[in-house]
Amino acid sequence: MMANAESVLESREWGHLVRKAVGTAGKLLLVAMLLVLWLWCIGAIWYSGVDGIVVRAVFTAAFALVFPVAWSLAKNRSAVAISFFIAAAATIGLWQLKRPSNERHWSPDMAVLPYGEFDHNLVQLRNIRNCTYETTEKFTVDYYDSTFDLKQLRTAYFIVEPIGETFDGLAHTLVTFGFDDDQYVAISVEVRREQNEHFNPIAGMFKEYELMYVIGDERGLIRLRTNYRNDKVYFFPIVAPQETIRTLFVDMIERASRLRNQPEFYHTFFSSCTTNIVDHINRIAPGQVPFSYKVLLPGYSGRLAYDLRLIDTDVSYQEVQRRCRIDERARAIGCDPRFSILIRKMK
């Protein structure tokens, strides 16, 4: 009897501890959610697009300070919580009204949107960008049109440009395609910058930038990164059937063309250079690229492509990186007309 009583008491104590732990975890989760909502609203107000930095600063500071102070001082915290949720709901509602536009004062290299016109197996690409750079800030913008035969599309490369040296996860990615007769065209999903505007990843989470598909001449897009930004650049050959490569190319051109009439916002995590490439791949082969932090942090996307066998896996990833790094070669090649051919001479 005593043993049974002790067992019942122990069971009750364990049950009490479990309920207490669950309750504590629930409260912590609720606090975390409220904190995230509070921080998001602060960002949404600051990047609301309201004219006047002073006005935005006042509203942002008010939201940031009023509710924490009121919560700490109030005897009736329920009223504070209700007020917070009303203010947060109003912020979300106003944020939803913010719409993308193609009518802004664009940076000269972002002013013209590219598009494609299909005629059976032929696609005429309009406004292929071809910048000639003196520095990253000083350049001459030119465009040309060119017709490509989809039956002659042979290769595709996944390009990774690590950004900075402090954190390996930061990078820009793009895709470039090779046709017969040494024709090449690159597609880069980017922030469509306005004049004198610079990218901020935090602002990129709050509808601050429109999305743009840059369709460009390789010499312009690649040399900007290798010869003027002096970044590392990895040129990974994509391992896929030609039909898959063609489908990927068509899908990207169609998306670029839609943006002329249906502008979209860029998002640092959900509509970025790499997530859009992944979306194209997964439309072709659903589930081919699973959700991964290596997509959200594109500096690791080359490794993910290797693990998924989307690029060469005959040797170690480190050896693939060594073979496919082309920035030193690109700097040596300079503006040689055979640029696209020469950078493909892998080590």
C-alpha positions in Angstrom: 0.0 0.0 0.0 2.8 2.4 1.0 4.6 1.6 -2.3 1.5 2.3 -4.3 0.9 5.6 -2.4 4.5 6.7 -3.1 4.1 5.8 -6.8 0.9 7.9 -7.0 2.6 10.8 -5.4 5.6 10.5 -7.7 3.3 10.3 -10.7 1.4 13.5 -9.5 4.7 15.3 -9.0 5.9 14.4 -12.5 2.6 15.4 -13.9 2.8 18.7 -12.1 6.4 19.3 -13.4 5.4 18.4 -16.9 2.4 20.8 -16.9 4.6 23.5 -15.4 7.3 22.9 -18.1 4.7 23.0 -20.8 3.1 26.1 -19.4 6.5 27.8 -19.2 7.4 26.8 -22.8 4.1 28.1 -24.0 4.7 31.5 -22.3 8.2 31.7 -23.8 6.8 30.8 -27.2 4.1 33.5 -26.9 6.7 36.1 -25.7 9.0 35.2 -28.7 6.1 35.5 -31.1 5.1 38.9 -29.7 8.7 40.0 -29.9 9.0 39.0 -33.5 5.7 40.8 -34.3 6.9 43.9 -32.4 10.2 43.9 -34.3 8.5 43.3 -37.7 6.1 46.2 -37.1 9.0 48.5 -36.3 10.6 47.5 -39.6 7.4 47.8 -41.6 6.7 51.3 -40.2 10.3 52.5 -40.9 10.2 51.1 -44.5 6.6 52.1 -45.1 7.4 54.5 -47.9 5.9 57.4 -46.1 7.5 60.6 -47.3 9.7 62.4 -44.8 12.3 60.6 -42.7 11.3 62.7 -39.6 7.7 61.5 -39.8 8.8 57.8 -40.2 11.2 58.2 -37.4 8.6 59.6 -35.0 6.0 56.8 -35.8 8.7 54.1 -35.6 10.0 55.4 -32.3 6.5 55.7 -30.9 5.7 52.1 -31.7 9.0 50.9 -30.5 8.8 52.7 -27.1 5.1 53.1 -26.2 4.2 49.5 -25.8 7.2 48.2 -23.8 6.9 51.2 -21.5 3.1 50.8 -21.1 3.5 47.1 -20.5 6.1 47.6 -17.7 4.0 50.3 -16.0 0.4 49.2 -16.5 -1.7 47.5 -13.9 -4.1 46.3 -16.5 -1.9 44.6 -19.1 -4.8 43.2 -21.0 -5.7 46.6 -22.2 -2.0 47.1 -23.3 -2.1 43.8 -25.2 -5.3 44.6 -26.9 -4.0 48.0 -28.0 -0.8 46.4 -29.3 -2.7 43.9 -31.4 -4.9 46.6 -32.8 -1.8 48.7 -33.7 -0.1 45.6 -35.2 -3.1 44.7 -37.2 -3.3 48.3 -38.6 0.4 48.2 -39.5 -0.1 44.9 -41.3 -3.1 46.2 -43.1 -1.3 49.3 -44.3 1.8 47.2 -45.3 -0.5 45.0 -47.5 -1.5 48.1 -49.4 2.1 48.8 -50.5 2.3 47.8 -54.2 5.3 47.3 -56.5 5.8 49.6 -59.4 7.8 49.8 -62.6 7.6 53.6 -62.5 10.5 54.9 -60.4 13.7 56.8 -60.9 15.8 53.7 -61.7 19.6 53.4 -61.7 20.7 53.5 -65.4 21.7 49.8 -65.4 18.3 48.9 -64.1 16.1 51.2 -66.1 15.2 48.8 -69.0 13.5 45.5 -68.4 14.3 42.6 -70.6 11.9 40.2 -72.2 11.6 37.4 -74.7 9.4 36.7 -77.7 8.9 33.0 -78.6 8.3 31.6 -82.1 8.3 27.8 -81.8 11.9 26.9 -81.1 13.2 30.5 -81.6 13.3 33.1 -78.9 14.2 36.7 -79.5 15.6 38.2 -76.3 15.1 42.0 -76.1 17.2 44.4 -74.1 20.1 42.1 -73.3 22.2 44.3 -71.1 25.9 44.9 -72.0 27.6 47.3 -69.6 31.1 48.6 -70.1 32.7 49.4 -66.8 35.4 51.8 -65.7 34.6 51.2 -62.0 31.6 49.6 -60.2 30.0 53.1 -60.1 31.1 54.4 -63.4 29.8 52.6 -66.5 28.2 52.9 -69.9 25.0 51.0 -70.4 24.1 49.4 -73.7 21.5 46.9 -74.8 21.1 44.6 -77.8 18.6 42.1 -79.1 19.5 38.6 -80.2 17.7 35.5 -81.4 18.4 32.1 -79.9 17.4 28.6 -81.1 16.3 26.4 -78.2 17.4 23.3 -80.1 20.9 24.7 -79.9 20.9 25.2 -76.2 23.6 22.8 -74.8 24.8 23.9 -71.4 24.0 25.8 -68.2 26.2 27.0 -65.4 25.3 27.8 -61.8 27.4 30.8 -60.7 28.1 31.6 -57.1 29.7 35.0 -56.1 30.6 35.1 -52.4 30.2 38.5 -50.9 32.7 39.7 -48.4 35.0 37.7 -46.1 33.3 37.9 -42.8 30.5 35.4 -43.3 30.5 32.5 -45.7 26.7 32.5 -46.1 26.5 35.7 -48.1 26.6 35.4 -51.8 24.9 36.2 -55.1 23.9 33.5 -57.5 22.9 33.5 -61.2 22.6 31.1 -64.1 24.2 31.3 -67.5 23.3 29.3 -70.7 25.4 28.2 -73.6 24.3 27.7 -77.2 26.0 26.4 -80.3 28.2 28.9 -82.2 29.5 30.1 -78.9 26.4 32.1 -77.9 26.0 32.7 -74.2 23.5 34.6 -72.1 23.3 35.1 -68.4 20.2 35.6 -66.2 20.6 37.2 -62.8 17.8 37.8 -60.4 18.4 41.1 -58.6 17.1 44.0 -56.6 16.0 46.6 -59.1 17.8 49.6 -57.6 16.7 53.2 -57.8 19.2 56.0 -58.5 21.8 56.2 -55.7 20.1 53.3 -53.9 22.1 50.5 -52.2 20.9 47.1 -51.1 20.2 46.5 -47.4 19.2 42.9 -46.5 16.9 44.2 -43.7 15.1 46.6 -46.0 14.8 43.7 -48.4 12.3 42.1 -46.0 9.9 45.0 -46.1 8.9 45.6 -49.7 11.7 48.2 -50.1 12.9 46.9 -53.5 11.3 45.7 -56.7 12.5 42.4 -58.3 14.3 42.3 -61.6 15.6 39.6 -63.9 18.7 41.0 -65.6 19.3 39.2 -68.9 22.9 40.1 -69.8 25.9 39.6 -71.8 28.4 37.4 -69.9 31.3 39.8 -70.4 29.3 42.5 -68.6 27.7 40.5 -65.8 30.7 38.3 -65.0 33.4 40.8 -65.4 31.6 43.2 -63.1 32.0 40.7 -60.4 35.5 39.4 -61.1 37.3 42.4 -62.6 35.7 45.3 -60.8 34.3 44.0 -57.5 37.2 41.6 -57.3 35.0 38.9 -55.8 35.5 35.2 -56.0 33.3 33.6 -58.6 32.6 29.9 -59.0 31.3 28.6 -62.4 29.6 25.2 -61.7 28.5 23.3 -64.8 25.0 22.0 -64.2 24.5 18.3 -64.7 21.1 17.8 -66.4 19.6 16.6 -69.6 19.4 19.2 -72.4 15.6 19.1 -72.4 15.7 20.1 -68.7 18.1 22.9 -69.3 15.9 24.2 -72.1 12.8 24.1 -69.9 14.7 26.0 -67.2 15.8 28.6 -69.7 12.3 29.1 -71.0 10.8 29.3 -67.5 13.3 32.0 -66.5 12.7 34.0 -69.7 8.9 33.8 -69.2 9.2 35.0 -65.6 11.5 37.9 -66.7 8.9 38.9 -69.3 6.0 38.9 -66.9 7.7 41.4 -64.7 7.3 44.0 -67.4 3.5 44.1 -66.7 3.3 42.5 -63.3 6.0 44.0 -61.0 6.9 42.2 -57.9 8.8 43.0 -54.7 12.1 41.4 -53.9 12.4 39.6 -50.5 15.7 38.8 -48.8 14.5 35.3 -47.9 11.5 34.4 -50.0 12.1 36.0 -53.3 15.9 36.4 -53.8 18.4 35.5 -56.3 18.7 31.9 -55.1 15.2 31.2 -53.9 13.9 32.2 -57.4 16.3 29.9 -59.1 15.2 27.1 -56.8 11.6 27.9 -57.6 12.3 27.5 -61.3 14.0 24.1 -60.7 11.2 22.8 -58.5 8.6 23.8 -61.0 10.4 21.6 -63.5 11.1 18.8 -61.1 8.9 19.1 -58.0 10.9 18.5 -54.8 14.2 18.5 -56.5 15.6 21.1 -54.1 14.3 20.7 -50.6 14.0 23.5 -48.1 17.4 24.2 -46.7 19.3 27.0 -44.9 21.8 26.7 -47.8 19.1 28.3 -50.0 18.4 31.1 -47.6 22.2 31.6 -47.2 23.4 31.3 -50.8 27.0 31.2 -49.9 26.4 27.5 -49.1 24.2 26.9 -52.3 27.2 25.5 -54.2 27.6 22.8 -51.6 23.8 22.1 -51.7 24.0 21.7 -55.5 26.9 19.3 -55.1 25.0 17.2 -52.4 21.9 17.1 -54.7 24.1 16.0 -57.7 23.1 19.0 -59.7 26.7 19.7 -60.4 29.7 17.4 -60.9 30.3 15.0 -58.0 33.1 12.9 -59.5 35.6 14.5 -57.2 35.4 16.2 -53.7 33.5 19.4 -53.4 36.7 21.2 -52.5 38.2 20.0 -55.8 35.1 21.0 -57.7 35.5 24.5 -56.2 39.1 24.7 -57.2 38.4 23.7 -60.7 35.4 26.0 -61.1 36.8 29.2 -59.6 37.2 31.6 -62.5 37.8 35.1 -61.1 41.6 35.0 -61.5 41.2 33.7 -65.0 38.6 36.3 -65.9 40.9 39.1 -64.7 43.7 37.7 -66.9 41.4 37.5 -69.9 40.2 41.1 -69.6 37.9 42.2 -72.3 39.0 39.6 -74.9 36.1 38.9 -77.3 36.5 35.2 -76.5 35.8 35.9 -72.8 33.0 33.3 -72.5 35.0 30.6 -74.2 38.2 31.2 -72.2 36.6 31.3 -68.8 35.2 27.8 -69.5 38.6 26.2 -69.9 38.4 24.6 -66.5 41.7 23.7 -64.6 
